[in-house]
Amino acid sequence: MRIIDRLRPLAGVAAIATAASLVACGINRNGGDAHPSSSGSVPSTASPTSTSPAPLSPSPTSSVAVPSPSSSPSVSPSSEVQAWPGVPATPVAAHEAWPAVEGRNRDRQLDYKGSGDPAVRLPAALGDDLSAYAGQEITWQACGEGIECATMKVPLDWENPGRASLDIALTRKPSATPGRGPLFFNPGGPGGSARPTIRALPVDVVPGYDLVGWDPRGVGESTHVECGTTEQTDAAFLADNTPDDEAETTARREGWMGFAKQCRDASGELLDHVSTIENVRDLDLLRHLLGAEKLNYLGWSYGTFVGATYAELFPERSGNLVLDSAVDISIPSPPLLGVGGFEKALQHFADWCAGEASCSLGEDRDAVLNRIDTFLKGLDATPVAAGERKLTQSAAALGIGAALYGTAATYPRLAAAIQQAADGDGKALLASFDAITGRQGTGWTTFTYAFPSISCTDRPDRGIDAAAKDLSDHAAEAPVFAANLGMLPMCEYWTADSAPNLKLTAKGAGPILVIGSRVDPVTPHDHSAAMAAQLESATLLTWEGEGHAVAFSRKSTCVDEAVVKYFTAGEIPADGTSCPAR
């Protein structure tokens, strides 16, 4: 999800994914599974199964024959001669990158190196080269009904594998009719954990494939980013993002600057190594360890960026890739917030409300939008009660945006939540805000910390002044959300530099299927069209409905059958194919 794409946002507003991505896929974040420990052991009565590739040559520059792992029958033998897993044939630095943006990372706190000892303790490296990483065993153990868990080791720094390692949490749901190998999933975010997604997907949703997910570095059950206390996080995420005076502007600045410093204090050098480029190198290692010659993959939202980046760095190892609800890869630095997509979705909701007797917010589109805008602006001066907390202007706007992730079936609940808040009870809208940002109970989840860590490492920003101008430029396009959601300077004060901003074309990769929803509040359909146009071998499939993330989540027989046919028979729809909303 890069969620809103740069709150990619908050969502990936978790876009967000976990919130966003998991919300998008209709999956409950709270699974209750037994999770692996740092050593990878999981309480289980089942016998573990292991995947054990033969060790590779210790020279990371040599080409070697990769033998087939001796493991489960669903693993396809790998007999090709190839470079080390995780090492692109063309070095990352040699790939075409977007030109550097003017004022790149102008206001980031790059001189701040942290205070005290980080809470995140990095595991020791497996060795000084990649041989031990490429030769490790994956041991699966039951960790919940129908799913298995494991842990793999990856180098903290792929260019210096002897520095330290990271633990990457893995989840698998074996096929009842194995034979096609692993099908990898990423639920979005960034910051989304794979475990709830794999747990919720039906066995053999794509016949013959084991369903495999991983928590990317910095996320969930993997070695993950830590930040400050609940109070420190509150000071950033609950700041007034539409400041009316210098005091409110100062509070927002200090809140986000303090949050960024606390993340550095707690996470240390991990913050410098959580980019999507490093994530896909981990994914290629996982592909190798599970014995797959090619990566077959489905990614939602931010997961489309993961898939496109993989196809760019490893085109020769890319199999069938489905990129659903694509983020915008056509520009080097996206706007602060994807308010335009939210606004279009809100207009769609307003049209529904105007024609629905049970919705009392207005008799036509303009009346509904004006009512919502007036309500939100009123919260700026006078927040309403939400249990023991308060519903503020920015929180309410983001809560409405989160509710727009779904289809029209969710509209009655959104209308009721807005009306309840207007009547003085903001609990429902605040709950929506909490879901999208990762707030849970009296604290915040790892998603809240992983989202900015990955987002801000992936792409540069142009500083506070440029972010304010971006928001102003979107005012006409998104009059409700631009004015009421405001600016969250999440990356502008970050303490880590951004990774290379690669121009993704996936030259040399096989056919790629890109799916876009016609009314998507997080990643508008234009983003999917742009991705399909930029990736040289991509085909665009459009679902004529509303909501975020389509495949296996919107009950579209047309889309789901197309995806299954692509993975099982290699047949891809004609470019520009459209599937009906219902």
C-alpha positions as CSV (number, residue, x, y, z in Angstrom):
1,M,0.0,0.0,0.0
2,R,2.5,2.4,-0.3
3,I,-0.4,3.6,1.3
4,I,-1.1,6.7,0.5
5,D,1.8,6.2,-1.2
6,R,3.9,8.5,0.8
7,L,1.8,8.1,3.7
8,R,2.2,6.0,0.5
9,P,1.2,6.4,2.7
10,L,-0.3,6.1,5.9
11,A,-1.6,4.0,4.5
12,G,0.9,0.9,2.9
13,V,-2.5,4.9,5.2
14,A,-1.1,1.6,5.5
15,A,-1.9,1.8,2.0
16,I,-1.3,1.3,5.2
17,A,-1.0,-1.8,5.0
18,T,-1.1,-3.6,7.6
19,A,-3.7,-1.7,8.5
20,A,-4.2,-0.7,5.0
21,S,-3.2,-3.7,3.3
22,L,-4.9,-5.9,5.7
23,V,-7.9,-3.8,5.8
24,A,-7.8,-3.7,2.0
25,C,-7.8,-7.5,1.8
26,G,-10.6,-7.8,4.4
27,I,-8.2,-9.6,6.8
28,N,-8.2,-9.2,10.6
29,R,-4.8,-8.0,11.9
30,N,-5.2,-9.9,15.1
31,G,-4.7,-13.5,14.3
32,G,-3.7,-15.0,17.6
33,D,-1.2,-17.4,16.0
34,A,1.8,-18.8,17.9
35,H,4.7,-16.9,16.5
36,P,8.3,-18.1,16.1
37,S,10.8,-17.0,18.6
38,S,14.0,-15.3,17.6
39,S,15.6,-18.7,17.1
40,G,12.8,-19.8,14.8
41,S,11.4,-22.5,17.1
42,V,7.6,-22.7,17.4
43,P,5.6,-24.8,19.8
44,S,4.3,-27.7,17.8
45,T,3.2,-31.3,17.9
46,A,3.9,-31.7,14.3
47,S,7.2,-33.0,12.9
48,P,9.2,-30.1,11.3
49,T,9.9,-30.2,7.6
50,S,13.1,-28.7,6.3
51,T,14.4,-27.2,3.0
52,S,18.1,-27.5,2.8
53,P,19.9,-26.3,-0.3
54,A,23.5,-27.4,-0.8
55,P,26.1,-24.8,0.2
56,L,27.3,-22.6,-2.6
57,S,30.8,-21.6,-3.4
58,P,32.2,-19.0,-1.0
59,S,33.1,-16.5,-3.7
60,P,30.2,-14.1,-4.1
61,T,31.4,-13.1,-7.5
62,S,31.4,-16.6,-9.1
63,S,28.6,-18.3,-11.0
64,V,27.6,-21.6,-9.5
65,A,25.2,-24.4,-10.2
66,V,22.3,-24.2,-7.7
67,P,21.3,-27.7,-6.7
68,S,17.8,-28.6,-5.9
69,P,16.9,-28.5,-2.2
70,S,16.0,-31.9,-0.7
71,S,12.6,-30.9,0.7
72,S,8.9,-31.0,0.2
73,P,7.4,-32.4,-3.0
74,S,6.0,-28.9,-3.8
75,V,9.5,-27.6,-4.4
76,S,10.5,-27.4,-8.0
77,P,14.1,-28.4,-8.7
78,S,16.5,-25.6,-9.5
79,S,19.1,-26.7,-12.0
80,E,20.0,-23.4,-13.7
81,V,23.4,-21.9,-13.5
82,Q,23.0,-18.5,-11.8
83,A,24.7,-15.9,-9.6
84,W,24.3,-15.9,-5.9
85,P,20.8,-15.5,-4.6
86,G,20.1,-11.9,-3.6
87,V,22.8,-10.6,-5.9
88,P,21.5,-8.9,-9.1
89,A,23.3,-9.8,-12.3
90,T,23.5,-6.0,-12.9
91,P,24.6,-4.3,-9.7
92,V,22.1,-2.0,-8.1
93,A,24.3,1.1,-8.7
94,A,24.4,0.3,-12.4
95,H,20.6,0.4,-12.8
96,E,19.1,3.6,-14.3
97,A,17.9,5.9,-11.6
98,W,15.6,9.0,-11.6
99,P,17.4,12.3,-11.6
100,A,18.1,13.6,-8.2
101,V,15.3,15.9,-7.0
102,E,16.0,19.5,-6.2
103,G,16.4,19.9,-2.4
104,R,16.7,16.2,-1.8
105,N,16.2,15.4,1.8
106,R,16.8,19.0,2.7
107,D,15.5,18.9,6.2
108,R,16.3,15.4,7.3
109,Q,18.3,15.0,10.5
110,L,21.1,13.0,8.9
111,D,23.6,14.2,11.5
112,Y,21.7,12.6,14.3
113,K,23.2,9.2,15.1
114,G,21.2,8.3,18.2
115,S,21.5,8.5,22.0
116,G,22.2,5.5,24.2
117,D,22.1,1.9,23.3
118,P,19.5,0.8,20.7
119,A,16.7,-1.4,21.9
120,V,17.1,-3.4,18.6
121,R,19.9,-5.9,19.0
122,L,21.1,-7.2,15.7
123,P,21.9,-10.9,15.4
124,A,25.5,-11.9,14.5
125,A,26.4,-12.4,10.9
126,L,26.5,-16.0,9.6
127,G,29.9,-15.3,8.0
128,D,31.9,-12.9,6.0
129,D,30.4,-13.9,2.7
130,L,27.1,-15.1,1.3
131,S,27.8,-18.9,1.4
132,A,26.2,-19.6,4.8
133,Y,23.1,-17.5,3.9
134,A,22.7,-19.3,0.6
135,G,23.2,-22.7,2.2
136,Q,21.0,-22.4,5.3
137,E,18.0,-24.7,6.0
138,I,14.5,-23.6,6.3
139,T,12.7,-25.6,9.0
140,W,8.9,-25.4,9.0
141,Q,6.8,-26.1,12.0
142,A,3.1,-25.9,12.6
143,C,2.1,-22.6,14.2
144,G,-1.6,-22.4,13.8
145,E,-4.4,-24.2,12.0
146,G,-3.2,-25.0,8.5
147,I,-0.1,-22.8,8.5
148,E,3.6,-23.3,9.2
149,C,6.2,-20.9,10.4
150,A,10.0,-20.6,10.0
151,T,12.8,-18.1,10.2
152,M,15.6,-17.4,7.7
153,K,18.7,-15.3,8.1
154,V,19.6,-12.4,5.8
155,P,22.6,-10.1,5.9
156,L,21.9,-6.7,7.4
157,D,24.0,-5.1,4.6
158,W,24.0,-7.1,1.4
159,E,27.2,-5.3,0.4
160,N,28.9,-6.2,3.6
161,P,27.4,-9.5,4.8
162,G,29.8,-9.9,7.7
163,R,28.5,-7.0,9.7
164,A,25.4,-8.5,11.2
165,S,22.3,-10.5,10.2
166,L,18.5,-10.1,10.5
167,D,15.8,-12.7,11.3
168,I,13.1,-12.9,8.7
169,A,9.8,-14.5,9.8
170,L,8.2,-16.8,7.2
171,T,4.7,-18.3,6.9
172,R,3.5,-21.1,4.6
173,K,0.2,-22.7,3.9
174,P,1.0,-26.0,2.1
175,S,-1.1,-27.0,-0.9
176,A,-3.4,-30.1,-0.6
177,T,-2.2,-31.0,-4.1
178,P,1.4,-29.9,-4.2
179,G,3.5,-29.7,-7.3
180,R,3.7,-26.1,-8.5
181,G,6.1,-24.8,-5.8
182,P,5.8,-21.7,-3.8
183,L,3.6,-18.7,-4.6
184,F,4.8,-15.6,-2.7
185,F,2.5,-12.9,-1.3
186,N,3.1,-9.4,0.1
187,P,0.0,-7.7,1.6
188,G,1.2,-4.1,1.3
189,G,2.0,-1.3,3.7
190,P,4.9,-0.9,3.8
191,G,4.8,-2.5,7.2
192,G,2.2,-5.3,6.6
193,S,2.9,-8.7,8.1
194,A,2.3,-11.7,5.8
195,R,1.0,-14.0,8.5
196,P,-2.6,-12.8,8.7
197,T,-2.8,-12.8,4.9
198,I,-1.5,-16.3,4.5
199,R,-3.7,-17.5,7.3
200,A,-6.8,-16.0,5.8
201,L,-6.3,-17.2,2.2
202,P,-8.0,-20.5,1.3
203,V,-5.8,-23.5,0.7
204,D,-5.2,-23.9,-3.0
205,V,-6.7,-20.5,-3.8
206,V,-4.4,-21.0,-6.7
207,P,-4.4,-24.8,-7.2
208,G,-1.1,-26.6,-6.6
209,Y,0.8,-23.8,-5.0
210,D,2.1,-23.5,-1.5
211,L,1.2,-20.1,-0.3
212,V,4.3,-18.3,1.2
213,G,4.7,-15.0,2.9
214,W,7.4,-13.2,4.7
215,D,7.5,-10.3,7.1
216,P,10.0,-7.9,5.4
217,R,13.0,-6.7,7.3
218,G,11.9,-4.1,9.9
219,V,8.4,-5.5,10.0
220,G,6.3,-7.7,12.3
221,E,7.9,-10.9,13.6
222,S,11.1,-10.2,11.7
223,T,13.9,-8.2,13.2
224,H,11.7,-5.0,13.4
225,V,12.0,-1.3,13.9
226,E,11.3,0.1,17.3
227,C,10.6,3.7,18.2
228,G,9.8,5.6,21.3
229,T,7.0,5.5,23.9
230,T,3.3,5.8,23.3
231,E,3.5,9.4,24.4
232,Q,6.3,10.2,21.9
233,T,4.4,8.6,19.1
234,D,1.2,10.4,20.1
235,A,3.0,13.7,19.9
236,A,3.7,13.1,16.2
237,F,0.6,11.2,14.9
238,L,-1.9,13.1,17.0
239,A,-0.4,16.6,16.3
240,D,-2.6,19.2,14.7
241,N,-1.7,18.7,11.1
242,T,-3.5,21.9,10.0
243,P,-1.8,24.4,12.3
244,D,-3.4,27.8,12.5
245,D,-0.7,29.6,14.5
246,E,3.0,29.4,15.3
247,A,2.4,27.4,18.5
248,E,0.6,24.7,16.6
249,T,3.2,24.7,13.8
250,T,6.0,24.4,16.4
251,A,4.2,21.5,18.2
252,R,3.9,19.6,14.9
253,R,7.5,20.2,14.0
254,E,8.8,19.2,17.4
255,G,6.5,16.1,17.5
256,W,7.8,14.7,14.2
257,M,11.4,15.7,14.8
258,G,11.2,14.0,18.2
259,F,9.6,10.9,16.8
260,A,12.3,10.5,14.1
261,K,15.0,10.8,16.8
262,Q,13.3,8.3,19.1
263,C,13.2,5.8,16.2
264,R,17.0,6.2,15.7
265,D,17.6,5.9,19.4
266,A,15.6,2.6,19.6
267,S,16.5,1.1,16.2
268,G,20.1,2.2,15.5
269,E,21.6,1.2,12.2
270,L,18.6,-1.0,11.3
271,L,17.0,2.2,10.1
272,D,19.6,2.5,7.3
273,H,18.8,-1.0,6.0
274,V,15.1,-1.4,5.5
275,S,14.6,-0.3,1.9
276,T,12.5,-2.2,-0.7
277,I,15.7,-2.8,-2.6
278,E,17.1,-4.8,0.3
279,N,13.7,-6.4,0.9
280,V,13.6,-7.9,-2.6
281,R,17.2,-9.1,-2.2
282,D,15.9,-11.0,0.8
283,L,13.0,-12.3,-1.3
284,D,15.4,-13.6,-3.9
285,L,17.3,-15.5,-1.2
286,L,14.0,-17.0,0.0
287,R,13.1,-18.0,-3.5
288,H,16.4,-19.9,-3.7
289,L,16.1,-21.5,-0.3
290,L,12.6,-22.9,-1.3
291,G,14.0,-24.3,-4.5
292,A,12.1,-22.2,-7.0
293,E,14.0,-21.3,-10.2
294,K,11.5,-18.4,-10.8
295,L,9.6,-16.2,-8.5
296,N,5.8,-16.5,-8.8
297,Y,4.3,-13.6,-6.8
298,L,1.2,-11.6,-6.0
299,G,1.6,-8.3,-4.3
300,W,-1.2,-5.8,-3.2
301,S,-0.6,-2.0,-3.0
302,Y,2.9,-1.4,-1.7
303,G,3.5,-5.1,-2.6
304,T,3.3,-3.9,-6.3
305,F,6.4,-1.8,-5.7
306,V,8.1,-4.9,-4.2
307,G,7.2,-6.9,-7.3
308,A,8.2,-4.3,-9.8
309,T,11.5,-3.7,-8.0
310,Y,12.1,-7.5,-8.0
311,A,11.4,-7.6,-11.7
312,E,13.9,-4.7,-12.3
313,L,16.7,-6.3,-10.3
314,F,16.1,-9.9,-11.1
315,P,14.3,-10.1,-14.5
316,E,15.8,-13.5,-15.3
317,R,14.4,-14.9,-12.1
318,S,11.0,-13.4,-12.4
319,G,8.2,-15.9,-13.1
320,N,4.5,-14.9,-13.1
321,L,4.0,-11.6,-11.3
322,V,0.6,-10.1,-10.4
323,L,0.7,-6.5,-9.1
324,D,-2.6,-5.5,-7.7
325,S,-3.6,-1.9,-7.0
326,A,-0.3,-0.4,-8.1
327,V,1.5,2.5,-6.6
328,D,2.8,5.3,-8.8
329,I,6.3,4.4,-10.1
330,S,6.2,7.0,-12.9
331,I,7.6,9.9,-10.8
332,P,10.8,10.0,-8.7
333,S,9.2,11.6,-5.6
334,P,5.5,11.3,-5.1
335,P,3.4,14.0,-3.4
336,L,3.1,13.9,0.4
337,L,-0.3,12.5,0.4
338,G,-2.5,10.8,-2.1
339,V,-5.3,13.1,-1.3
340,G,-6.6,13.0,-4.9
341,G,-7.6,9.4,-4.7
342,F,-9.3,9.9,-1.4
343,E,-11.2,12.8,-2.8
344,K,-12.5,10.8,-5.8
345,A,-13.6,8.0,-3.5
346,L,-15.3,10.5,-1.2
347,Q,-17.2,11.9,-4.2
348,H,-18.3,8.4,-5.0
349,F,-19.5,8.0,-1.5
350,A,-21.3,11.3,-1.7
351,D,-23.2,10.2,-4.8
352,W,-24.3,7.1,-3.0
353,C,-25.4,9.0,0.0
354,A,-27.4,11.5,-2.0
355,G,-29.4,8.6,-3.5
356,E,-29.8,6.6,-0.3
357,A,-32.7,7.4,2.0
358,S,-30.9,6.1,5.0
359,C,-28.0,8.6,4.6
360,S,-28.9,12.0,6.1
361,L,-25.7,13.9,5.2
362,G,-27.2,15.7,2.1
363,E,-29.5,15.6,-0.9
364,D,-26.9,15.8,-3.6
365,R,-23.1,15.4,-4.0
366,D,-22.2,19.0,-3.2
367,A,-24.4,19.1,-0.1
368,V,-22.8,15.9,1.3
369,L,-19.3,17.1,0.6
370,N,-20.0,20.5,2.2
371,R,-21.6,18.8,5.2
372,I,-18.5,16.6,5.7
373,D,-16.1,19.6,5.1
374,T,-18.0,21.8,7.6
375,F,-18.0,19.0,10.2
376,L,-14.2,18.4,9.8
377,K,-13.3,22.1,10.0
378,G,-15.4,22.4,13.2
379,L,-13.2,19.7,14.8
380,D,-10.1,21.9,14.3
381,A,-11.4,24.2,17.0
382,T,-13.5,21.8,19.0
383,P,-12.6,18.1,18.9
384,V,-15.4,15.8,20.0
385,A,-15.3,13.1,22.6
386,A,-14.3,9.5,21.7
387,G,-14.5,7.6,24.9
388,E,-11.5,8.8,27.0
389,R,-9.8,10.3,23.9
390,K,-10.7,13.1,21.5
391,L,-11.4,13.0,17.8
392,T,-9.5,15.7,16.1
393,Q,-9.7,17.2,12.6
394,S,-6.8,15.3,11.0
395,A,-7.7,12.0,12.8
396,A,-11.3,12.2,11.6
397,A,-10.2,13.0,8.0
398,L,-7.8,10.0,8.0
399,G,-10.5,7.8,9.6
400,I,-12.9,8.7,6.8
401,G,-10.1,7.9,4.3
402,A,-9.5,4.5,5.9
403,A,-13.2,3.7,5.7
404,L,-13.1,4.4,1.9
405,Y,-10.8,1.5,1.4
406,G,-13.7,-0.9,1.1
407,T,-16.6,-1.2,-1.4
408,A,-19.9,0.5,-1.4
409,A,-21.1,-2.2,1.1
410,T,-19.2,-0.3,3.8
411,Y,-20.8,3.1,3.0
412,P,-23.7,2.8,5.4
413,R,-21.2,2.3,8.3
414,L,-19.2,5.3,7.2
415,A,-22.3,7.4,7.0
416,A,-23.4,6.3,10.5
417,A,-19.9,7.0,11.9
418,I,-19.8,10.6,10.4
419,Q,-23.3,11.3,11.8
420,Q,-22.4,9.9,15.2
421,A,-19.3,12.1,15.3
422,A,-21.3,15.2,14.3
423,D,-23.7,14.4,17.1
424,G,-20.8,14.3,19.6
425,D,-19.6,10.7,19.6
426,G,-16.4,10.2,17.7
427,K,-15.5,6.6,18.8
428,A,-16.3,5.0,15.4
429,L,-14.2,7.4,13.3
430,L,-11.4,7.3,15.8
431,A,-11.4,3.5,15.6
432,S,-11.0,3.8,11.8
433,F,-8.1,6.2,12.4
434,D,-6.5,3.7,14.8
435,A,-6.9,0.8,12.3
436,I,-5.1,2.7,9.5
437,T,-2.3,4.0,11.6
438,G,-1.6,1.0,13.7
439,R,-2.8,2.3,17.1
440,Q,-4.0,-0.5,19.3
441,G,-5.4,-0.1,22.7
442,T,-3.2,2.3,24.6
443,G,-0.2,1.9,22.3
444,W,1.1,1.5,18.8
445,T,1.9,-1.6,16.8
446,T,5.2,-2.3,14.9
447,F,3.4,-1.3,11.7
448,T,3.3,2.3,12.9
449,Y,7.1,2.3,13.1
450,A,7.8,0.1,10.1
451,F,5.7,2.3,7.8
452,P,7.7,5.5,7.9
453,S,11.0,3.6,8.3
454,I,10.6,1.9,4.9
455,S,8.7,4.7,3.2
456,C,11.3,7.3,4.0
457,T,14.2,5.1,3.1
458,D,12.6,4.2,-0.3
459,R,12.2,7.7,-1.7
460,P,13.6,11.1,-1.2
461,D,11.6,14.2,-0.1
462,R,12.2,17.8,-0.9
463,G,11.9,19.4,2.5
464,I,9.1,21.0,4.6
465,D,8.5,24.0,2.3
466,A,8.1,21.8,-0.7
467,A,5.8,19.4,1.1
468,A,3.6,22.4,2.1
469,K,3.5,23.5,-1.5
470,D,2.6,20.0,-2.7
471,L,-0.4,20.1,-0.3
472,S,-1.4,23.5,-1.5
473,D,-1.2,22.4,-5.1
474,H,-3.6,19.6,-4.4
475,A,-6.2,21.9,-2.7
476,A,-8.3,22.4,-5.8
477,E,-8.1,18.7,-6.7
478,A,-9.0,17.6,-3.2
479,P,-10.7,20.4,-1.4
480,V,-12.0,18.3,1.5
481,F,-8.9,16.1,2.2
482,A,-6.2,18.6,1.4
483,A,-7.7,21.2,3.9
484,N,-8.6,18.8,6.6
485,L,-6.0,16.0,6.6
486,G,-3.2,18.4,6.3
487,M,0.5,17.6,6.1
488,L,2.3,14.9,8.1
489,P,6.0,15.6,7.9
490,M,6.9,12.0,8.4
491,C,9.9,11.8,6.2
492,E,11.0,15.4,6.1
493,Y,12.7,15.1,9.6
494,W,13.8,11.4,9.2
495,T,17.3,10.4,10.4
496,A,18.1,8.0,7.5
497,D,19.1,8.8,4.0
498,S,17.0,7.5,1.1
499,A,18.0,4.6,-1.1
500,P,18.7,4.8,-4.9
501,N,15.5,5.9,-6.6
502,L,15.5,3.3,-9.4
503,K,13.6,3.8,-12.7
504,L,11.6,0.6,-12.9
505,T,11.1,-0.9,-16.4
506,A,11.7,-4.6,-15.7
507,K,13.5,-5.1,-19.0
508,G,13.9,-8.8,-19.7
509,A,11.2,-10.0,-17.3
510,G,8.4,-12.2,-18.5
511,P,4.8,-11.1,-18.8
512,I,3.5,-9.1,-15.7
513,L,-0.2,-8.7,-14.9
514,V,-1.1,-5.3,-13.3
515,I,-4.6,-4.9,-11.8
516,G,-6.3,-1.6,-11.0
517,S,-9.6,-0.8,-9.4
518,R,-11.5,2.0,-11.1
519,V,-12.4,3.8,-7.8
520,D,-9.4,3.2,-5.5
521,P,-8.9,5.8,-2.8
522,V,-5.3,4.8,-2.0
523,T,-3.7,4.0,-5.3
524,P,-5.9,5.5,-8.0
525,H,-6.5,3.7,-11.3
526,D,-4.1,6.1,-13.0
527,H,-1.2,4.6,-11.0
528,S,-2.0,1.1,-12.2
529,A,-2.2,2.3,-15.8
530,A,1.1,4.1,-15.4
531,M,2.8,1.1,-13.9
532,A,1.6,-1.1,-16.8
533,A,2.9,1.4,-19.3
534,Q,6.3,1.8,-17.6
535,L,7.0,-1.9,-17.1
536,E,8.0,-3.2,-20.5
537,S,6.2,-6.6,-20.3
538,A,3.1,-5.6,-18.3
539,T,-0.6,-5.9,-19.2
540,L,-3.3,-3.9,-17.5
541,L,-6.5,-5.5,-16.1
542,T,-9.2,-3.1,-14.8
543,W,-11.9,-3.9,-12.2
544,E,-14.8,-1.5,-12.6
545,G,-15.5,-1.3,-8.9
546,E,-14.6,0.6,-5.9
547,G,-12.1,-0.2,-3.1
548,H,-8.4,-1.1,-2.7
549,A,-6.9,-4.5,-3.6
550,V,-9.0,-6.7,-5.8
551,A,-7.6,-10.2,-6.3
552,F,-9.2,-12.7,-3.9
553,S,-10.7,-9.9,-1.8
554,R,-13.5,-8.3,-3.8
555,K,-15.4,-11.5,-4.9
556,S,-14.7,-10.7,-8.5
557,T,-15.0,-14.0,-10.4
558,C,-13.6,-12.3,-13.5
559,V,-10.5,-11.0,-11.8
560,D,-9.9,-14.1,-9.6
561,E,-10.3,-16.5,-12.6
562,A,-7.8,-14.4,-14.7
563,V,-5.3,-14.5,-11.9
564,V,-5.6,-18.3,-11.4
565,K,-5.4,-18.9,-15.1
566,Y,-2.2,-16.8,-15.3
567,F,-0.5,-18.7,-12.5
568,T,-1.6,-22.2,-13.6
569,A,-1.7,-22.0,-17.4
570,G,0.5,-19.0,-18.1
571,E,-2.4,-17.2,-19.9
572,I,-2.6,-13.5,-19.4
573,P,-5.6,-11.3,-20.3
574,A,-5.4,-9.0,-23.3
575,D,-4.1,-5.6,-22.4
576,G,-6.9,-3.2,-21.4
577,T,-9.3,-6.0,-20.4
578,S,-12.1,-4.8,-18.1
579,C,-14.0,-6.8,-15.4
580,P,-17.4,-5.7,-14.2
581,A,-17.9,-4.4,-10.7
582,R,-20.5,-7.0,-9.9
